[in-house]
């Protein structure tokens, strides 16, 4: 860990920059989040999360990625931020539990007639594994988040 609050995740060989505050959130990368894939596998007896996740717990983070809303509605306060684009069905790559983050927003977002998008979120991070019969279905949550649309992969119109 550095004096400025940033720290290195050895399994990803990557630094997490920032201080974990609202004004200077930790900047997460997908490489860092995916790095627990080999060490956290409850189905095979590896059920301890890495210690570096404790440094993020309850701290402000930001991450950028592809988004998917649970239902197409006039507005939503929930979305999934993912490494890869996915439309929930047929286009793109479905996320793993390690390259997707469940996000609860503190404001409404209108995605129009599309359930997919691209952008960044800033909010409070928690690692809260959702495991069923040893299978990891989800790990990461960001709450009280703000969403900002960005430029990413454009899905075709049907």
N, C-alpha and C positions, 0 to 999 in steps of 0.2 A: 504494500500500500504506500502511496506517495503522500506527501504532506498536503497536497491540494485535494485529497479525498479520492482520487482515482486509484484504481487497483488493477492488477493483472490476473486474468483467469488462465492458469497454466494449461488446463486441458484444451483451451481454444487458442493458446498462444496469442492472446489479444488483451488489450487494455480496455477497461471500462472507464471512460472519461466522465468528469463531472463531480459534484459534491453531494448529490442526493437531495438537494433542496428544491423548492418550487422555482426559485430564480435560476438555479444551476443544476437541473436534473442530470442523473446518470444517463449517458447515451448508450443504449443497448444495441448490440448487433446480433444478427441471426446466428452467426458463428458462435458467439458466446452462449446464447440460449440453447442451441443444438448440442453444445459440448457435453451436456449431461447424458446424452443418449446412450453412451457406452457404460457409464458408471451407475446409472439409475435404471434398474430393470427388476421390479418387484417379482415378476413371474419367475425369475431365476435367482431369487434370494438377495438381490442387490436393492435394498429398500431404504437406503440412507441418501438423502440429498447432499450435494456438495456444500462445504462450509461457506463458499463465497456467496451462496444465495442469501445467507444471513445478513450480509452487508447490504443487500438490496431490499430486504424485507421492511415494508412500511416507509420506504423512501420514494422520492419522486424520480421517475424515469421518463425517458422519451424513446420511442421506437417508430421507425417508418416502415411501411409495408403495404401490401395489398389488403383490401378490406372486403368483408362480406357481412351483410346484415341478415338477421335471422328470418325476417319476412319483408317483402316489399310493401312498405306502408308510406303514408305521407311524411312521417318522421319517425325517428328511432333514437333511443338512448343506449342501445347495445349493439356491439359489432364484434367481429372477429378480425384481428390483424394477423396476417400470415406472410411468410417469406415469399411464397409463390402465388401467382394468380390462380384463382379457382372460382368457378361460378356456383359451386354447391352441387353440381351434377356432372356435366359432360365436358366442360372446357377447363383446361388447366390441370394442376397437380394437387390432389387432396393433401391437406396438411397432416403432419404427424403431431403428436402431443408436444413435441419439442420445438416446432417451428410455427406455432400459433399461440396467440394470446387472446383470452377473453377480455373484452373491454366494456366497462360500464361508464357511460358518459355523464357529465354533470350538466349537459345541455342537449337540446334536440338537434338532430342532423337530418337534413332532407337529401336523399340520394336520388330523388326523382323516380323514374320508372325502372331504375336499375338497382339490383341488390349488390353490385360489385363496385369497387372504386380503388383508389390509392391515396394514401395520405400518412400523416403522423399523428400520434397521440402523446400527450403528456399527462401523467397521473401517478397515483400511488400504487406501487408494485407489491405483489404477494406471490409467493410460491405455495400453492395449495393443491397438491396432487389429487386428482380424481382417479381412483384405481378400482376396477371391478374384476374380481377373481384373478388378481395379479396383473391384469392388463392396464397399462397407463392410458387413460383417455384424454387427460388434460393435466397441465401443471401450472401454467402461468395466468395470472389475473392482474389487470390494472383497473383500479377503481377511481371514482371522482375525476375522470379524465376529460381533457379537452381534445377535440379533433380538428385537424386542419387538412383540408384536401390538398393533394399534390398531383404531380404528373407521374403516371406509371403506365402499365400495360393497358392498352385500350382493347376492350372486348368487342367482337363483331356484333352488329345489330342483326336481329332475326326478324 
